[in-house]
Amino acid sequence: MKKEDIYNEIITKLEIKIDDTLFYIPGETIKGKININPKYQMKINGTTLHLTFKIMQYEFWDYSNQEIQELKNINITTVQTGELIYELKKEDLSEHKNFENFSIIEKEDENKIISIPFELKINEENILPTFQYDDKTYFLGIRHLLLVECKEYNSSNYIGLFIGKKRNKDFIESKEIIENYMVGLGSLEIKVAYPTLSYKFDEVINLDIETNPNLYFKKVTEIEQKFYRNIHWVGYMKNTLLNKTIFHTQKYELNKEGNEYGLIAKINAPLIPIEYSIIGAVGGLFKGLSENIFEGPIEYVVGTIAGIPNGIIHGIKEGFSTQKEIVKEVLNLDKNTKGLNNNFKTKMNNDDIDEELLNESLKKFVYFKDDKIVGFIKFAKDITPPVEGYYFKCDFNIKIEVLISGIILNRNRYLKTQIDMYDSEKYIAEMKKLLKS
């Protein structure tokens, strides 16, 4: 056997065993074992093994449905390193006393596996969550590998890690957002209360929206909320929107029932009493004519003329009454419909991975050919937690739009809030179970 053949054989013999799961949140500790079966004796000075640990982060993008000889658009970061010095025990050395040169042991003794326990706490700095977005044009994502090297064993190996997003403690607690807007001569307050701003897919977003208007010539007639995700290019085509997906839209109408006066009536409001007095006078004239037609000539003339001022008085009263209602609507002086307190519920699409990922051959997540990276495993479904990376960024938002109707022009006011996804305890527990090692 040639020396290079021995080297290739040894490479496959360093085994990484993770104790619990392949899913970790930054700040958590990976626990496992490095198993070495010295089928081929090691070149070692003394009784010490030196192991090096690295967490490698690969952020990448490429065109979909394209044969790749070598991936070019990739940003590789060593986000963490660690070292472990292991002293071989007496039982590890009993059958392997010659460590000066490579020599072949004809029969492998599986009972003599050297098992080295390790712990590695994942740093919270510089590490991004595992990510995937795939459409008809682009395939982009973030993958992680735990790489282990043993100097004396002349061997290295790696295993894929699924890294969840860093817990954003600011988003755990409930939150109330209040914004005040000037609208012409009046003002509008929008108040939104969130029980939390951190969710997983399939959870319901519950939020209370309240509008408190103090408006003149206008009133709030509609509220619309949208839940959506944006994915932007950052390093490749800066500030270019790659994808905007609206997961849910909901509208709520209010104050529609009192909007009975059209534009012409509102513009003519100051003339309403005069218009109604003329109409009343004409009506009083015809009433006098009809009621006194069988009276004598004098009575007929007097009765007819007397009907005109009565009609004018009645018309003026009705005109002022109508004018008052129009003015109340225009100035929004009726505060009985002051605002809205409504519970919006948004159910999000299921965007998690499934158990097909757990095939043993898929656990490394990165494809190599010699020293070249030629691809990355595609998960069954997209994984898109909030992230801001080298090539792209992703965020989730809820946008609340308030429509303010006016005499001539309508106006809109907006309130936008960032939502933190893939962060709940339930989601983390499900992922740990799903990626159980």
MARSEKOL-344409 format. One record per residue: residue in one letter; y, z, x of N, C-alpha, C in turn. Coordinates in steps of 0.1 Angstrom, whole numbers, padded with zeros to 4 digits, always signed. Layout:
BEGIN
AYZXYZXYZX;...
# end
This chain:
BEGIN
M-0012+0000+0009+0000+0000+0000+0012+0000+0009;K+0022-0009+0005+0034-0010+0013+0043+0002+0010;K+0052+0004+0019+0061+0015+0017+0070+0013+0004;E+0075+0000+0002+0083-0002-0009+0075+0000-0022;D+0062-0003-0022+0054-0001-0034+0053+0014-0037;I+0051+0022-0026+0051+0036-0028+0064+0041-0034;Y+0075+0036-0029+0089+0040-0034+0090+0037-0049;N+0086+0025-0053+0087+0021-0067+0078+0030-0076;E+0066+0034-0070+0058+0043-0078+0064+0057-0079;I+0070+0062-0068+0076+0075-0069+0088+0075-0079;I+0095+0064-0079+0107+0064-0089+0102+0067-0103;T+0091+0063-0107+0086+0065-0120+0081+0079-0123;K+0079+0087-0112+0072+0100-0113+0081+0112-0115;L+0094+0110-0114+0104+0121-0117+0106+0120-0132;E+0102+0130-0139+0103+0130-0154+0113+0140-0159;I+0121+0136-0168+0131+0145-0174+0127+0149-0188;K+0125+0162-0190+0121+0167-0203+0132+0176-0209;I+0137+0172-0221+0147+0180-0227+0140+0189-0237;D+0144+0202-0237+0137+0212-0245+0138+0210-0260;D+0150+0207-0265+0153+0208-0279+0156+0195-0285;T+0168+0189-0282+0173+0178-0289+0181+0169-0279;L+0183+0156-0283+0191+0147-0275+0205+0147-0280;F+0208+0155-0290+0222+0155-0296+0229+0167-0292;Y+0241+0166-0286+0249+0177-0281+0264+0175-0283;I+0270+0186-0286+0285+0187-0287+0290+0192-0274;P+0302+0186-0269+0308+0191-0257+0310+0206-0258;G+0306+0213-0247+0306+0227-0246+0293+0234-0248;E+0283+0226-0253+0269+0231-0254+0262+0229-0241;T+0250+0236-0240+0242+0236-0228+0229+0228-0230;I+0227+0219-0222+0214+0211-0222+0204+0220-0214;K+0192+0222-0220+0182+0229-0213+0169+0220-0212;G+0163+0220-0201+0151+0212-0199+0144+0215-0186;K+0135+0205-0183+0127+0206-0170+0126+0193-0164;I+0126+0193-0150+0123+0182-0142+0109+0183-0137;N+0100+0174-0141+0086+0174-0137+0084+0164-0126;I+0078+0169-0115+0074+0161-0103+0059+0163-0101;N+0052+0152-0101+0038+0152-0097+0037+0145-0084;P+0035+0152-0073+0035+0146-0060+0022+0139-0057;K+0020+0128-0064+0009+0119-0061+0010+0114-0047;Y+0023+0112-0043+0026+0108-0030+0034+0119-0024;Q+0030+0123-0012+0037+0135-0006+0051+0132-0003;M+0059+0143-0003+0073+0142-0001+0077+0143+0013;K+0088+0137+0017+0094+0139+0030+0104+0151+0029;I+0100+0162+0034+0108+0174+0031+0109+0183+0044;N+0121+0189+0046+0123+0198+0056+0123+0212+0050;G+0113+0220+0054+0112+0234+0048+0106+0233+0035;T+0111+0241+0026+0105+0243+0012+0116+0241+0001;T+0126+0234+0004+0138+0233-0005+0139+0219-0011;L+0140+0218-0024+0144+0205-0031+0158+0206-0035;H+0165+0195-0034+0179+0193-0038+0179+0183-0050;L+0184+0188-0061+0185+0179-0073+0200+0177-0076;T+0204+0165-0080+0217+0162-0084+0217+0157-0099;F+0226+0162-0107+0227+0159-0121+0240+0151-0123;K+0240+0141-0131+0252+0134-0135+0251+0130-0149;I+0262+0131-0157+0264+0126-0170+0273+0113-0169;M+0267+0102-0171+0274+0089-0170+0278+0085-0184;Q+0290+0080-0185+0296+0075-0197+0299+0060-0196;Y+0294+0052-0205+0296+0038-0205+0304+0034-0218;E+0316+0029-0216+0323+0024-0227+0324+0009-0225;F+0320+0001-0236+0318-0013-0234+0322-0021-0246;W+0324-0034-0244+0325-0043-0256+0320-0057-0251;D+0315-0065-0260+0311-0078-0257+0311-0086-0271;Y+0309-0099-0269+0308-0107-0281+0294-0106-0287;S+0293-0106-0300+0280-0105-0307+0272-0118-0306;N+0259-0117-0307+0250-0129-0307+0252-0138-0295;Q+0254-0132-0284+0256-0140-0271+0247-0134-0261;E+0240-0143-0254+0230-0139-0244+0238-0134-0232;I+0234-0122-0227+0241-0115-0216+0233-0115-0204;Q+0238-0120-0193+0231-0119-0180+0235-0106-0173;E+0248-0103-0175+0253-0090-0169+0266-0087-0177;L+0266-0074-0182+0278-0070-0190+0290-0068-0181;K+0301-0075-0184+0313-0075-0176+0323-0065-0181;N+0324-0064-0195+0335-0056-0201+0329-0041-0203;I+0329-0034-0192+0323-0020-0192+0331-0011-0183;N+0334+0000-0189+0341+0011-0181+0332+0022-0179;I+0328+0024-0166+0318+0034-0163+0325+0047-0157;T+0322+0058-0163+0328+0071-0158+0317+0081-0156;T+0318+0088-0144+0310+0099-0142+0317+0111-0147;V+0314+0116-0159+0322+0126-0166+0318+0140-0161;Q+0306+0141-0154+0302+0155-0150+0291+0154-0139;T+0292+0163-0130+0281+0163-0119+0277+0178-0118;G+0265+0180-0113+0260+0193-0111+0249+0193-0100;E+0246+0204-0094+0235+0204-0084+0226+0216-0086;L+0214+0214-0082+0204+0225-0083+0195+0225-0071;I+0195+0237-0065+0186+0239-0053+0174+0247-0057;Y+0162+0241-0055+0150+0247-0060+0141+0250-0048;E+0136+0262-0047+0127+0266-0036+0113+0265-0041;L+0105+0256-0034+0091+0254-0038+0084+0267-0037;K+0075+0270-0046+0067+0282-0046+0054+0279-0038;K+0047+0290-0036+0035+0289-0028+0024+0280-0035;E+0024+0281-0048+0014+0273-0055+0018+0258-0055;D+0031+0256-0054+0035+0242-0053+0031+0235-0039;L+0029+0244-0029+0026+0239-0016+0012+0239-0012;S+0003+0246-0020-0010+0249-0016-0018+0236-0012;E-0017+0225-0020-0025+0213-0017-0017+0203-0010;H-0004+0205-0006+0004+0195+0000+0011+0201+0012;K+0004+0202+0024+0010+0209+0035+0017+0199+0045;N+0013+0187+0044+0019+0177+0054+0031+0170+0047;F+0043+0174+0051+0055+0168+0045+0063+0159+0054;E+0057+0156+0066+0065+0148+0076+0065+0133+0072;N+0055+0128+0067+0055+0114+0064+0049+0111+0050;F+0051+0099+0045+0044+0095+0033+0029+0093+0036;S+0021+0099+0028+0007+0097+0028+0001+0097+0014;I-0009+0090+0012-0015+0087-0001-0025+0098-0004;I-0023+0104-0016-0034+0113-0021-0042+0104-0031;E-0055+0103-0028-0063+0093-0035-0064+0097-0050;K-0065+0110-0053-0067+0114-0067-0056+0123-0071;E-0049+0119-0082-0038+0127-0087-0043+0139-0095;D-0037+0151-0091-0041+0163-0097-0030+0167-0107;E-0032+0165-0120-0021+0167-0130-0018+0182-0131;N-0027+0191-0127-0024+0205-0127-0014+0210-0116;K-0011+0201-0107-0002+0205-0096+0012+0200-0099;I+0016+0197-0111+0029+0192-0114+0039+0203-0110;I+0050+0199-0103+0060+0209-0100+0070+0208-0112;S+0072+0219-0119+0081+0219-0131+0094+0227-0127;I+0105+0221-0127+0118+0227-0123+0127+0229-0135;P+0129+0241-0140+0138+0243-0152+0152+0241-0148;F+0160+0236-0157+0174+0234-0154+0183+0237-0167;E+0195+0240-0165+0205+0241-0175+0218+0234-0171;L+0224+0227-0180+0236+0220-0177+0246+0221-0189;K+0257+0228-0187+0267+0229-0198+0276+0217-0197;I+0277+0210-0209+0285+0198-0210+0300+0201-0210;N+0307+0195-0201+0322+0198-0200+0328+0192-0213;E+0339+0199-0217+0347+0194-0229+0358+0184-0225;E+0360+0182-0212+0371+0173-0208+0365+0160-0204;N+0372+0149-0208+0370+0136-0203+0357+0129-0210;I+0350+0136-0218+0338+0130-0224+0341+0126-0238;L+0337+0114-0241+0339+0108-0255+0327+0108-0263;P+0327+0107-0276+0315+0108-0284+0308+0094-0283;T+0295+0095-0286+0287+0082-0287+0293+0074-0299;F+0294+0061-0297+0301+0053-0306+0294+0039-0307;Q+0295+0033-0319+0291+0019-0321+0298+0013-0333;Y+0304+0001-0330+0309-0008-0341+0304-0022-0338;D+0299-0028-0348+0293-0041-0346+0296-0050-0358;D+0302-0062-0355+0305-0071-0366+0301-0085-0361;K+0305-0095-0368+0300-0109-0365+0306-0114-0352;T+0317-0108-0347+0323-0112-0335+0321-0103-0323;Y+0322-0090-0326+0322-0081-0314+0311-0070-0316;F+0307-0065-0305+0298-0054-0304+0304-0044-0293;L+0308-0033-0298+0315-0023-0289+0310-0009-0291;G+0310-0001-0280+0305+0012-0282+0306+0021-0270;I+0301+0033-0271+0300+0043-0260+0286+0048-0259;R+0280+0049-0247+0267+0054-0245+0268+0064-0233;H+0258+0073-0233+0257+0084-0223+0243+0085-0217;L+0242+0087-0204+0230+0089-0197+0230+0102-0189;L+0220+0109-0189+0218+0120-0180+0210+0115-0168;L+0216+0114-0157+0209+0109-0145+0205+0121-0136;V+0193+0121-0131+0188+0132-0122+0182+0125-0109;E+0186+0130-0098+0181+0125-0085+0176+0136-0077;C+0165+0133-0070+0159+0143-0061+0158+0137-0047;K+0166+0143-0038+0167+0137-0024+0154+0137-0017;E+0147+0148-0017+0134+0149-0010+0123+0140-0016;Y+0123+0139-0029+0113+0131-0036+0116+0117-0035;N+0128+0113-0031+0133+0100-0030+0132+0093-0044;S+0136+0100-0054+0134+0095-0067+0145+0098-0076;S+0147+0090-0087+0157+0093-0097+0152+0088-0110;N+0158+0093-0121+0154+0089-0134+0166+0093-0144;Y+0165+0088-0156+0176+0090-0165+0171+0091-0179;I+0178+0097-0188+0175+0097-0202+0188+0097-0210;G+0187+0090-0222+0199+0089-0230+0203+0102-0237;L+0216+0105-0239+0221+0116-0246+0230+0111-0257;F+0229+0117-0269+0238+0113-0280+0248+0124-0281;I+0261+0121-0277+0271+0131-0276+0280+0131-0289;G+0280+0142-0296+0289+0143-0307+0304+0145-0303;K+0313+0143-0312+0327+0145-0309+0331+0159-0306;K+0340+0161-0298+0345+0174-0295+0351+0181-0307;R+0347+0193-0310+0351+0200-0322+0366+0202-0321;N+0373+0198-0332+0387+0199-0332+0390+0212-0341;K+0393+0223-0334+0394+0236-0341+0406+0236-0351;D+0416+0228-0347+0428+0227-0356+0425+0221-0370;F+0414+0214-0371+0411+0208-0384+0401+0215-0392;I+0396+0227-0387+0386+0234-0394+0392+0241-0406;E+0404+0248-0405+0409+0256-0416+0416+0246-0426;S+0418+0252-0438+0425+0245-0449+0439+0242-0444;K+0445+0232-0451+0459+0228-0446+0467+0223-0458;E+0480+0227-0459+0489+0222-0469+0500+0214-0462;I+0502+0202-0467+0513+0194-0462+0523+0192-0472;I+0536+0194-0469+0547+0193-0478+0557+0183-0472;E+0561+0173-0479+0571+0164-0474+0582+0162-0485;N+0594+0162-0480+0606+0160-0490+0613+0147-0486;Y+0616+0139-0497+0622+0126-0495+0635+0125-0503;M+0645+0119-0498+0657+0116-0505+0655+0103-0513;V+0657+0102-0526+0655+0090-0534+0668+0088-0541;G+0677+0079-0536+0690+0077-0542+0698+0090-0542;L+0702+0094-0555+0710+0107-0556+0701+0119-0558;G+0688+0116-0559+0679+0127-0561+0669+0130-0550;S+0659+0137-0552+0649+0140-0542+0635+0141-0548;L+0625+0140-0539+0611+0141-0543+0604+0149-0533;E+0596+0159-0538+0587+0167-0529+0573+0163-0532;I+0565+0160-0522+0551+0157-0523+0543+0168-0516;K+0534+0174-0523+0526+0185-0517+0512+0182-0518;V+0504+0183-0507+0490+0180-0507+0483+0191-0500;A+0473+0197-0507+0465+0208-0502+0451+0203-0499;Y+0446+0205-0486+0433+0202-0482+0425+0214-0479;P+0413+0216-0485+0405+0227-0481+0400+0226-0467;T+0399+0214-0462+0396+0212-0448+0399+0197-0444;L+0401+0194-0432+0404+0181-0428+0393+0175-0419;S+0381+0182-0420+0370+0178-0412+0358+0176-0421;Y+0352+0164-0420+0341+0160-0429+0330+0152-0422;K+0319+0150-0429+0309+0141-0425+0307+0131-0436;F+0301+0120-0433+0299+0110-0444+0290+0115-0454;D+0292+0111-0467+0285+0115-0479+0291+0128-0484;E+0300+0134-0477+0307+0146-0483+0319+0141-0492;V+0323+0150-0501+0334+0147-0510+0347+0153-0504;I+0357+0145-0504+0370+0150-0499+0378+0155-0512;N+0380+0168-0512+0387+0174-0523+0402+0176-0519;L+0411+0171-0526+0425+0174-0523+0433+0175-0536;D+0443+0184-0535+0452+0186-0547+0465+0180-0543;I+0470+0171-0552+0483+0164-0550+0493+0169-0561;E+0505+0173-0557+0515+0177-0566+0528+0170-0563;T+0534+0164-0573+0547+0158-0570+0558+0166-0578;N+0569+0170-0572+0579+0177-0578+0592+0169-0577;P+0595+0161-0587+0607+0152-0586+0620+0159-0591;N+0631+0156-0585+0644+0159-0590+0652+0146-0589;L+0649+0137-0598+0653+0123-0596+0664+0119-0607;Y+0672+0110-0603+0682+0105-0613+0681+0089-0613;F+0680+0084-0625+0678+0070-0627+0664+0065-0624;K+0655+0075-0620+0641+0071-0617+0632+0082-0621;K+0619+0078-0621+0609+0089-0623+0595+0084-0617;V+0587+0094-0613+0574+0091-0607+0564+0086-0619;T+0558+0075-0617+0549+0069-0627+0535+0067-0622;E+0533+0067-0609+0519+0064-0604+0517+0070-0590;I+0505+0075-0588+0501+0080-0575+0488+0073-0571;E+0487+0068-0559+0475+0061-0554+0472+0067-0540;Q+0459+0070-0538+0454+0075-0525+0443+0065-0520;K+0444+0063-0507+0434+0055-0500+0428+0062-0488;F+0415+0061-0487+0408+0066-0475+0403+0055-0467;Y+0407+0054-0454+0403+0042-0446+0402+0045-0432;R+0396+0036-0424+0393+0037-0410+0400+0025-0403;N+0407+0028-0392+0412+0018-0383+0405+0018-0370;I+0402+0006-0365+0398+0004-0351+0407-0005-0344;H+0413+0000-0333+0423-0008-0326+0418-0011-0312;W+0422-0022-0306+0420-0025-0292+0431-0017-0285;V+0427-0012-0273+0437-0004-0265+0439-0011-0251;G+0428-0012-0244+0430-0018-0230+0429-0033-0230;Y+0421-0039-0239+0418-0053-0239+0430-0061-0245;M+0433-0058-0257+0444-0064-0264+0452-0053-0271;K+0462-0048-0264+0468-0035-0267+0474-0036-0281;N+0471-0025-0289+0477-0023-0302+0474-0034-0312;T+0462-0041-0310+0458-0051-0319+0447-0044-0328;L+0449-0046-0341+0440-0041-0351+0427-0049-0351;L+0416-0043-0348+0403-0050-0348+0397-0049-0362;N+0398-0038-0368+0391-0036-0381+0399-0025-0389;K+0401-0028-0402+0406-0018-0412+0396-0018-0424;T+0389-0007-0426+0380-0006-0437+0385+0004-0447;I+0387+0000-0459+0391+0010-0469+0378+0014-0477;F+0375+0027-0475+0363+0032-0481+0364+0036-0496;H+0377+0039-0499+0379+0044-0513+0393+0043-0517;T+0396+0038-0529+0410+0038-0535+0409+0044-0549;Q+0420+0052-0552+0420+0059-0565+0435+0059-0569;K+0437+0055-0582+0450+0056-0588+0451+0066-0599;Y+0463+0072-0601+0465+0081-0612+0479+0078-0618;E+0479+0074-0631+0492+0071-0637+0497+0083-0645;L+0510+0085-0645+0516+0095-0653+0530+0091-0657;N+0535+0098-0667+0549+0096-0672+0551+0082-0678;K+0540+0075-0682+0541+0062-0687+0545+0062-0702;E+0540+0072-0709+0542+0073-0723+0557+0074-0727;G+0565+0079-0719+0579+0081-0722+0588+0069-0718;N+0582+0059-0712+0590+0048-0707+0591+0037-0718;E+0597+0040-0729+0598+0031-0740+0610+0022-0741;Y+0620+0025-0733+0632+0018-0733+0633+0007-0722;G+0634-0005-0726+0634-0016-0716+0647-0017-0708;L+0647-0027-0699+0658-0028-0690+0672-0031-0697;I+0671-0039-0708+0684-0043-0715+0690-0030-0722;A+0681-0023-0728+0685-0010-0735+0692-0001-0725;K+0686+0000-0713+0691+0010-0703+0705+0005-0698;I+0706-0008-0696+0719-0013-0691+0730-0011-0702;N+0726-0013-0715+0735-0012-0726+0737+0002-0732;A+0732+0012-0725+0732+0025-0731+0746+0030-0734;P+0757+0027-0726+0770+0032-0730+0775+0025-0743;L+0770+0014-0746+0775+0006-0758+0767+0009-0770;I+0756+0017-0769+0747+0019-0780+0754+0024-0793;P+0763+0035-0792+0769+0040-0804+0778+0030-0811;I+0785+0021-0803+0794+0011-0809+0785+0001-0816;E+0774-0004-0809+0765-0013-0815+0759-0008-0828;Y+0755+0005-0828+0749+0010-0840+0759+0013-0851;S+0772+0015-0847+0782+0017-0858+0785+0004-0865;I+0785-0007-0857+0787-0020-0863+0776-0023-0873;I+0764-0021-0868+0752-0023-0876+0752-0015-0888;G+0757-0002-0887+0758+0007-0898+0768+0003-0908;A+0779-0003-0903+0790-0008-0912+0785-0019-0920;V+0778-0029-0914+0772-0040-0921+0762-0035-0931;G+0754-0026-0927+0744-0020-0936+0750-0013-0947;G+0761-0005-0945+0768+0002-0956+0774-0008-0965;L+0780-0019-0960+0786-0029-0969+0776-0035-0978;F+0764-0040-0973+0754-0045-0982+0748-0035-0991;K+0748-0022-0987+0743-0012-0996+0752-0010-1007;G+0766-0010-1004+0775-0009-1015+0775-0020-1025;L+0773-0032-1019+0772-0044-1028+0760-0043-1037;S+0749-0039-1032+0737-0038-1040+0737-0027-1050;E+0743-0016-1047+0743-0004-1055+0753-0005-1067;N+0764-0012-1065+0775-0013-1075+0776-0026-1082;I+0765-0034-1081+0766-0047-1087+0768-0047-1102;F+0763-0037-1108+0764-0036-1123+0775-0027-1128;E+0784-0023-1119+0796-0015-1122+0807-0025-1126;G+0818-0019-1130+0830-0027-1134+0836-0032-1121;P+0846-0041-1122+0852-0047-1110+0859-0037-1101;I+0866-0027-1107+0873-0018-1098+0862-0009-1091;E+0853-0004-1099+0842+0005-1093+0834-0003-1083;Y+0832-0016-1085+0824-0024-1076+0831-0025-1062;V+0844-0028-1063+0852-0029-1050+0852-0016-1043;V+0856-0005-1050+0857+0008-1044+0844+0012-1038;G+0833+0011-1046+0819+0015-1041+0815+0007-1028;T+0818-0006-1029+0814-0014-1017+0822-0010-1005;I+0835-0008-1006+0843-0004-0995+0839+0009-0990;A+0836+0019-0998+0832+0032-0995+0819+0032-0987;G+0810+0022-0989+0798+0022-0982+0799+0019-0967;I+0810+0012-0964+0812+0008-0949+0814+0020-0940;P+0824+0030-0943+0825+0041-0934+0813+0050-0934;N+0806+0051-0945+0793+0059-0945+0783+0052-0936;G+0783+0039-0936+0773+0032-0927+0777+0034-0912;I+0791+0033-0910+0796+0035-0896+0792+0049-0891;I+0794+0059-0899+0791+0073-0895+0776+0074-0892;H+0768+0069-0901+0754+0070-0899+0750+0062-0887;G+0755+0051-0884+0752+0043-0873+0756+0049-0860;I+0768+0056-0860+0773+0063-0848+0763+0074-0845;K+0759+0082-0855+0750+0093-0852+0737+0088-0846;E+0731+0077-0852+0719+0072-0847+0720+0066-0833;G+0732+0060-0831+0735+0054-0818+0735+0065-0807;F+0742+0076-0810+0743+0086-0800+0730+0093-0798;S+0722+0094-0808+0708+0100-0806+0700+0091-0797;T+0700+0078-0800+0693+0068-0791+0698+0068-0777;Q+0711+0069-0776+0718+0069-0763+0713+0081-0755;K+0712+0093-0762+0708+0105-0755+0694+0104-0750;E+0685+0098-0758+0671+0096-0753+0670+0087-0741;I+0678+0076-0741+0678+0067-0730+0684+0073-0718;V+0695+0081-0719+0701+0088-0708+0691+0098-0702;K+0684+0105-0711+0674+0115-0706+0663+0108-0698;E+0659+0096-0703+0649+0089-0695+0654+0084-0682;V+0666+0078-0683+0672+0072-0671+0675+0083-0660;L+0680+0094-0664+0683+0105-0655+0672+0114-0652;N+0661+0112-0659+0649+0120-0658+0652+0135-0660;L+0660+0138-0671+0664+0152-0673+0653+0160-0680;D+0643+0153-0685+0632+0160-0692+0622+0164-0682;K+0622+0177-0678+0613+0182-0668+0600+0186-0673;N+0596+0183-0685+0583+0187-0691+0572+0179-0684;T+0575+0167-0678+0566+0160-0671+0570+0160-0656;K+0572+0171-0651+0578+0173-0637+0569+0168-0627;G+0556+0170-0628+0548+0166-0616+0533+0164-0620;L+0525+0163-0610+0511+0161-0612+0503+0171-0603;N+0494+0177-0609+0484+0185-0601+0471+0180-0605;N+0465+0172-0595+0453+0165-0598+0443+0166-0587;N+0431+0167-0590+0420+0168-0580+0414+0154-0577;F+0417+0149-0565+0411+0136-0562+0397+0138-0555;K+0387+0130-0558+0375+0132-0551+0371+0118-0545;T+0368+0118-0533+0365+0106-0526+0351+0107-0519;K+0342+0099-0524+0328+0099-0518+0328+0088-0507;M+0324+0092-0495+0324+0082-0484+0310+0075-0483;N+0311+0064-0476+0298+0056-0474+0289+0063-0464;N+0276+0062-0466+0267+0067-0456+0268+0059-0443;D+0271+0065-0432+0273+0058-0420+0266+0064-0408;D+0255+0071-0411+0247+0077-0400+0236+0069-0395;I+0230+0073-0385+0218+0066-0380+0206+0071-0387;D+0195+0064-0385+0182+0068-0392+0171+0070-0382;E+0160+0073-0387+0149+0078-0378+0143+0067-0370;E+0146+0054-0373+0141+0043-0365+0146+0044-0350;L+0157+0052-0348+0162+0053-0335+0153+0061-0326;L+0143+0069-0331+0136+0079-0324+0124+0074-0317;N+0122+0061-0317+0111+0055-0309+0113+0059-0294;E+0103+0063-0288+0104+0068-0274+0110+0058-0265;S+0108+0045-0267+0113+0035-0258+0128+0033-0260;L+0134+0039-0270+0149+0037-0272+0157+0049-0267;K+0151+0059-0261+0159+0071-0257+0168+0069-0245;K+0167+0058-0238+0176+0056-0227+0189+0049-0230;F+0189+0042-0241+0202+0037-0246+0208+0026-0238;V+0205+0024-0225+0212+0015-0216+0201+0006-0210;Y+0203-0007-0210+0193-0016-0204+0198-0021-0190;F+0189-0019-0180+0192-0023-0166+0183-0034-0162;K+0188-0043-0154+0180-0053-0147+0184-0052-0132;D+0175-0047-0124+0178-0044-0110+0190-0034-0111;D+0201-0037-0105+0212-0027-0105+0223-0032-0115;K+0220-0042-0123+0230-0047-0133+0227-0041-0147;I+0238-0038-0154+0237-0034-0168+0237-0047-0176;V+0227-0049-0184+0225-0061-0192+0226-0059-0207;G+0228-0047-0211+0230-0044-0225+0228-0030-0229;F+0231-0027-0242+0230-0014-0248+0222-0015-0261;I+0215-0004-0263+0207-0004-0276+0216-0004-0288;K+0213-0012-0298+0220-0012-0310+0214-0002-0320;F+0221+0007-0325+0216+0016-0335+0215+0009-0348;A+0207+0015-0357+0205+0008-0370+0218+0007-0378;K+0227+0016-0377+0240+0016-0384+0251+0019-0374;D+0263+0016-0378+0274+0019-0370+0277+0034-0369;I+0281+0039-0357+0285+0053-0355+0299+0052-0351;T+0309+0057-0359+0323+0055-0356+0331+0068-0357;P+0328+0078-0349+0337+0090-0349+0351+0087-0344;P+0361+0095-0347+0374+0093-0342+0373+0094-0326;V+0380+0084-0320+0379+0084-0305+0391+0076-0300;E+0395+0079-0288+0406+0071-0281+0401+0069-0267;G+0396+0057-0264+0389+0054-0252+0397+0044-0243;Y+0390+0038-0234+0396+0028-0225+0399+0015-0231;Y+0389+0010-0239+0391-0003-0246+0395-0002-0260;F+0392+0008-0267+0395+0009-0281+0397+0023-0286;K+0403+0024-0298+0404+0037-0304+0401+0036-0319;C+0397+0047-0325+0393+0047-0339+0398+0060-0346;D+0404+0058-0357+0409+0070-0365+0406+0068-0380;F+0406+0079-0387+0404+0079-0402+0417+0085-0408;N+0421+0079-0419+0433+0084-0426+0432+0085-0441;I+0439+0094-0447+0441+0093-0461+0456+0091-0463;K+0459+0080-0471+0473+0076-0473+0476+0078-0488;I+0486+0086-0491+0490+0088-0505+0503+0081-0508;E+0503+0072-0518+0515+0065-0521+0520+0069-0535;V+0533+0072-0536+0539+0076-0548+0548+0065-0553;L+0546+0060-0565+0554+0049-0570+0565+0056-0579;I+0578+0053-0576+0589+0058-0583+0596+0046-0590;S+0595+0046-0604+0601+0036-0612+0615+0038-0615;G+0623+0027-0614+0638+0028-0617+0642+0019-0627;I+0655+0018-0629+0661+0009-0639+0659-0005-0635;I+0662-0008-0622+0661-0021-0617+0650-0022-0606;L+0651-0013-0596+0642-0014-0585+0632-0002-0585;N+0620-0005-0582+0610+0005-0580+0609+0009-0565;R+0605+0021-0562+0604+0025-0548+0591+0032-0546;N+0587+0032-0533+0574+0039-0529+0577+0049-0518;R+0570+0060-0519+0571+0070-0508+0556+0073-0504;Y+0554+0075-0491+0541+0076-0485+0539+0090-0478;L+0527+0094-0478+0523+0105-0470+0509+0102-0464;K+0508+0102-0451+0496+0098-0444+0491+0110-0436;T+0477+0113-0437+0471+0124-0430+0459+0119-0423;Q+0457+0123-0410+0445+0119-0403+0434+0129-0406;I+0422+0123-0409+0410+0130-0412+0400+0130-0400;D+0394+0142-0398+0385+0143-0387+0371+0142-0392;M+0364+0131-0387+0351+0128-0392+0340+0133-0382;Y+0328+0133-0387+0316+0136-0378+0317+0150-0372;D+0322+0160-0379+0326+0173-0373+0320+0185-0380;S+0313+0183-0392+0309+0194-0399+0296+0201-0394;E+0294+0213-0397+0282+0220-0393+0270+0213-0399;K+0271+0208-0411+0259+0202-0417+0256+0189-0409;Y+0266+0181-0406+0264+0169-0398+0257+0172-0385;I+0262+0182-0378+0257+0185-0365+0242+0190-0366;A+0239+0198-0376+0225+0202-0378+0216+0191-0381;E+0221+0181-0389+0212+0170-0393+0210+0161-0381;M+0220+0159-0372+0218+0151-0361+0209+0157-0350;K+0210+0170-0348+0202+0177-0339+0187+0176-0344;K+0185+0177-0357+0171+0175-0362+0166+0161-0360;L+0175+0152-0363+0171+0137-0363+0168+0133-0348;L+0175+0138-0338+0173+0135-0324+0165+0146-0317;K+0157+0153-0324+0149+0163-0318+0140+0157-0307;S+0139+0163-0296+0131+0157-0285+0117+0162-0285;
# end
